[in-house]
Amino acid sequence: MSIRSMFKDIPKWFIALNIFILLPILLWPIIGFLSIFAMDSPSSGLLGQIIFISGIGYPLILILVARANLKLYKENRAISIFSTILMISILYISLLYGIIKIFES
């Protein structure tokens, strides 16, 4: 499947929403570097490993979500638009929450 055929029947505004989902990937080098330090504490254990794996693997999840949204748009537009807006809301609210928590401490 070529890239051109994948975007054939999808409006530009929906593609822009999916690009908005993918924007946090630009922060991946910083988050990947910082996730290494989650295992510094000897008492971190399983939580440190979970933070490390999620910090390294989160771009893959975002790419899979954006791709699934594009495929779902062709099947059911209402569910696809709702899931896209929900994903953007969850992603950016959690990002803002994390930034607030960093500056509180």
CNS distance restraints for C-alpha pairs under 8 A (distance, minus, plus):
assign (resid   1 and name CA) (resid   5 and name CA) 6.84 0.50 0.50
assign (resid   1 and name CA) (resid   6 and name CA) 7.06 0.50 0.50
assign (resid   2 and name CA) (resid   6 and name CA) 6.45 0.50 0.50
assign (resid   3 and name CA) (resid   7 and name CA) 6.62 0.50 0.50
assign (resid   4 and name CA) (resid   8 and name CA) 6.18 0.50 0.50
assign (resid   6 and name CA) (resid  70 and name CA) 7.86 0.50 0.50
assign (resid   7 and name CA) (resid  70 and name CA) 7.88 0.50 0.50
assign (resid   9 and name CA) (resid  74 and name CA) 7.71 0.50 0.50
assign (resid  10 and name CA) (resid  14 and name CA) 6.82 0.50 0.50
assign (resid  10 and name CA) (resid  15 and name CA) 7.14 0.50 0.50
assign (resid  10 and name CA) (resid  70 and name CA) 7.66 0.50 0.50
assign (resid  10 and name CA) (resid  73 and name CA) 7.53 0.50 0.50
assign (resid  10 and name CA) (resid  74 and name CA) 7.76 0.50 0.50
assign (resid  11 and name CA) (resid  15 and name CA) 6.61 0.50 0.50
assign (resid  12 and name CA) (resid  16 and name CA) 6.15 0.50 0.50
assign (resid  13 and name CA) (resid  17 and name CA) 6.35 0.50 0.50
assign (resid  14 and name CA) (resid  18 and name CA) 6.41 0.50 0.50
assign (resid  14 and name CA) (resid  81 and name CA) 7.91 0.50 0.50
assign (resid  15 and name CA) (resid  19 and name CA) 6.22 0.50 0.50
assign (resid  16 and name CA) (resid  20 and name CA) 6.19 0.50 0.50
assign (resid  17 and name CA) (resid  21 and name CA) 6.47 0.50 0.50
assign (resid  17 and name CA) (resid  84 and name CA) 7.24 0.50 0.50
assign (resid  18 and name CA) (resid  22 and name CA) 6.47 0.50 0.50
assign (resid  18 and name CA) (resid  66 and name CA) 5.53 0.50 0.50
assign (resid  18 and name CA) (resid  69 and name CA) 7.70 0.50 0.50
assign (resid  18 and name CA) (resid  84 and name CA) 7.28 0.50 0.50
assign (resid  19 and name CA) (resid  23 and name CA) 6.31 0.50 0.50
assign (resid  19 and name CA) (resid  66 and name CA) 7.92 0.50 0.50
assign (resid  20 and name CA) (resid  88 and name CA) 7.50 0.50 0.50
assign (resid  21 and name CA) (resid  62 and name CA) 6.87 0.50 0.50
assign (resid  21 and name CA) (resid  66 and name CA) 6.98 0.50 0.50
assign (resid  21 and name CA) (resid  87 and name CA) 7.45 0.50 0.50
assign (resid  21 and name CA) (resid  88 and name CA) 5.84 0.50 0.50
assign (resid  21 and name CA) (resid  91 and name CA) 7.82 0.50 0.50
assign (resid  22 and name CA) (resid  59 and name CA) 7.91 0.50 0.50
assign (resid  22 and name CA) (resid  62 and name CA) 6.11 0.50 0.50
assign (resid  22 and name CA) (resid  63 and name CA) 6.84 0.50 0.50
assign (resid  22 and name CA) (resid  66 and name CA) 7.40 0.50 0.50
assign (resid  24 and name CA) (resid  28 and name CA) 7.08 0.50 0.50
assign (resid  25 and name CA) (resid  59 and name CA) 5.59 0.50 0.50
assign (resid  25 and name CA) (resid  62 and name CA) 7.87 0.50 0.50
assign (resid  27 and name CA) (resid  31 and name CA) 6.24 0.50 0.50
assign (resid  28 and name CA) (resid  32 and name CA) 5.65 0.50 0.50
assign (resid  28 and name CA) (resid  55 and name CA) 7.79 0.50 0.50
assign (resid  28 and name CA) (resid  56 and name CA) 7.76 0.50 0.50
assign (resid  28 and name CA) (resid  59 and name CA) 7.19 0.50 0.50
assign (resid  29 and name CA) (resid  33 and name CA) 6.09 0.50 0.50
assign (resid  30 and name CA) (resid  34 and name CA) 6.15 0.50 0.50
assign (resid  31 and name CA) (resid  35 and name CA) 5.93 0.50 0.50
assign (resid  31 and name CA) (resid  55 and name CA) 5.97 0.50 0.50
assign (resid  31 and name CA) (resid  56 and name CA) 7.68 0.50 0.50
assign (resid  32 and name CA) (resid  36 and name CA) 6.90 0.50 0.50
assign (resid  32 and name CA) (resid  52 and name CA) 7.79 0.50 0.50
assign (resid  32 and name CA) (resid  55 and name CA) 5.42 0.50 0.50
assign (resid  32 and name CA) (resid  56 and name CA) 5.26 0.50 0.50
assign (resid  33 and name CA) (resid  37 and name CA) 7.72 0.50 0.50
assign (resid  34 and name CA) (resid  38 and name CA) 7.31 0.50 0.50
assign (resid  35 and name CA) (resid  39 and name CA) 7.89 0.50 0.50
assign (resid  35 and name CA) (resid  51 and name CA) 6.41 0.50 0.50
assign (resid  35 and name CA) (resid  52 and name CA) 4.84 0.50 0.50
assign (resid  35 and name CA) (resid  55 and name CA) 5.58 0.50 0.50
assign (resid  35 and name CA) (resid  56 and name CA) 7.37 0.50 0.50
assign (resid  36 and name CA) (resid  40 and name CA) 7.71 0.50 0.50
assign (resid  36 and name CA) (resid  52 and name CA) 6.12 0.50 0.50
assign (resid  38 and name CA) (resid  44 and name CA) 7.25 0.50 0.50
assign (resid  38 and name CA) (resid  48 and name CA) 4.93 0.50 0.50
assign (resid  38 and name CA) (resid  49 and name CA) 7.50 0.50 0.50
assign (resid  38 and name CA) (resid  51 and name CA) 6.52 0.50 0.50
assign (resid  38 and name CA) (resid  52 and name CA) 6.39 0.50 0.50
assign (resid  39 and name CA) (resid  44 and name CA) 5.98 0.50 0.50
assign (resid  39 and name CA) (resid  45 and name CA) 7.32 0.50 0.50
assign (resid  39 and name CA) (resid  48 and name CA) 4.81 0.50 0.50
assign (resid  39 and name CA) (resid  49 and name CA) 6.66 0.50 0.50
assign (resid  39 and name CA) (resid  52 and name CA) 7.50 0.50 0.50
assign (resid  40 and name CA) (resid  44 and name CA) 7.48 0.50 0.50
assign (resid  44 and name CA) (resid  48 and name CA) 4.89 0.50 0.50
assign (resid  44 and name CA) (resid  49 and name CA) 7.91 0.50 0.50
assign (resid  45 and name CA) (resid  49 and name CA) 6.67 0.50 0.50
assign (resid  46 and name CA) (resid  50 and name CA) 6.20 0.50 0.50
assign (resid  47 and name CA) (resid  51 and name CA) 6.18 0.50 0.50
assign (resid  48 and name CA) (resid  52 and name CA) 6.13 0.50 0.50
assign (resid  49 and name CA) (resid  53 and name CA) 6.12 0.50 0.50
assign (resid  50 and name CA) (resid  54 and name CA) 6.03 0.50 0.50
assign (resid  51 and name CA) (resid  55 and name CA) 5.91 0.50 0.50
assign (resid  52 and name CA) (resid  56 and name CA) 6.20 0.50 0.50
assign (resid  53 and name CA) (resid  57 and name CA) 5.91 0.50 0.50
assign (resid  54 and name CA) (resid  58 and name CA) 5.56 0.50 0.50
assign (resid  57 and name CA) (resid  61 and name CA) 6.99 0.50 0.50
assign (resid  58 and name CA) (resid  62 and name CA) 6.46 0.50 0.50
assign (resid  59 and name CA) (resid  63 and name CA) 6.18 0.50 0.50
assign (resid  60 and name CA) (resid  64 and name CA) 6.17 0.50 0.50
assign (resid  61 and name CA) (resid  65 and name CA) 6.15 0.50 0.50
assign (resid  62 and name CA) (resid  66 and name CA) 6.18 0.50 0.50
assign (resid  63 and name CA) (resid  67 and name CA) 6.16 0.50 0.50
assign (resid  64 and name CA) (resid  68 and name CA) 6.04 0.50 0.50
assign (resid  65 and name CA) (resid  69 and name CA) 6.10 0.50 0.50
assign (resid  66 and name CA) (resid  70 and name CA) 6.41 0.50 0.50
assign (resid  67 and name CA) (resid  71 and name CA) 6.43 0.50 0.50
assign (resid  68 and name CA) (resid  72 and name CA) 5.93 0.50 0.50
assign (resid  69 and name CA) (resid  73 and name CA) 5.99 0.50 0.50
assign (resid  69 and name CA) (resid  80 and name CA) 5.71 0.50 0.50
assign (resid  69 and name CA) (resid  83 and name CA) 7.59 0.50 0.50
assign (resid  69 and name CA) (resid  84 and name CA) 6.76 0.50 0.50
assign (resid  70 and name CA) (resid  74 and name CA) 7.03 0.50 0.50
assign (resid  70 and name CA) (resid  80 and name CA) 7.86 0.50 0.50
assign (resid  71 and name CA) (resid  75 and name CA) 6.99 0.50 0.50
assign (resid  72 and name CA) (resid  76 and name CA) 5.90 0.50 0.50
assign (resid  72 and name CA) (resid  77 and name CA) 7.03 0.50 0.50
assign (resid  72 and name CA) (resid  79 and name CA) 7.71 0.50 0.50
assign (resid  72 and name CA) (resid  80 and name CA) 5.58 0.50 0.50
assign (resid  73 and name CA) (resid  77 and name CA) 4.63 0.50 0.50
assign (resid  73 and name CA) (resid  78 and name CA) 7.89 0.50 0.50
assign (resid  73 and name CA) (resid  79 and name CA) 7.81 0.50 0.50
assign (resid  73 and name CA) (resid  80 and name CA) 5.17 0.50 0.50
assign (resid  73 and name CA) (resid  81 and name CA) 7.46 0.50 0.50
assign (resid  76 and name CA) (resid  80 and name CA) 6.27 0.50 0.50
assign (resid  77 and name CA) (resid  81 and name CA) 6.07 0.50 0.50
assign (resid  78 and name CA) (resid  82 and name CA) 6.17 0.50 0.50
assign (resid  79 and name CA) (resid  83 and name CA) 5.98 0.50 0.50
assign (resid  80 and name CA) (resid  84 and name CA) 6.06 0.50 0.50
assign (resid  81 and name CA) (resid  85 and name CA) 6.22 0.50 0.50
assign (resid  82 and name CA) (resid  86 and name CA) 6.04 0.50 0.50
assign (resid  83 and name CA) (resid  87 and name CA) 5.96 0.50 0.50
assign (resid  84 and name CA) (resid  88 and name CA) 6.21 0.50 0.50
assign (resid  85 and name CA) (resid  89 and name CA) 6.10 0.50 0.50
assign (resid  86 and name CA) (resid  90 and name CA) 6.13 0.50 0.50
assign (resid  87 and name CA) (resid  91 and name CA) 5.93 0.50 0.50
assign (resid  88 and name CA) (resid  92 and name CA) 6.06 0.50 0.50
assign (resid  89 and name CA) (resid  93 and name CA) 5.87 0.50 0.50
assign (resid  90 and name CA) (resid  94 and name CA) 6.01 0.50 0.50
assign (resid  91 and name CA) (resid  95 and name CA) 6.17 0.50 0.50
assign (resid  92 and name CA) (resid  96 and name CA) 6.04 0.50 0.50
assign (resid  93 and name CA) (resid  97 and name CA) 6.05 0.50 0.50
assign (resid  94 and name CA) (resid  98 and name CA) 6.10 0.50 0.50
assign (resid  95 and name CA) (resid  99 and name CA) 6.27 0.50 0.50
assign (resid  96 and name CA) (resid 100 and name CA) 6.12 0.50 0.50
assign (resid  97 and name CA) (resid 101 and name CA) 6.16 0.50 0.50
assign (resid  98 and name CA) (resid 102 and name CA) 6.19 0.50 0.50
assign (resid  99 and name CA) (resid 103 and name CA) 6.39 0.50 0.50
assign (resid 100 and name CA) (resid 104 and name CA) 6.16 0.50 0.50
assign (resid 101 and name CA) (resid 105 and name CA) 6.63 0.50 0.50
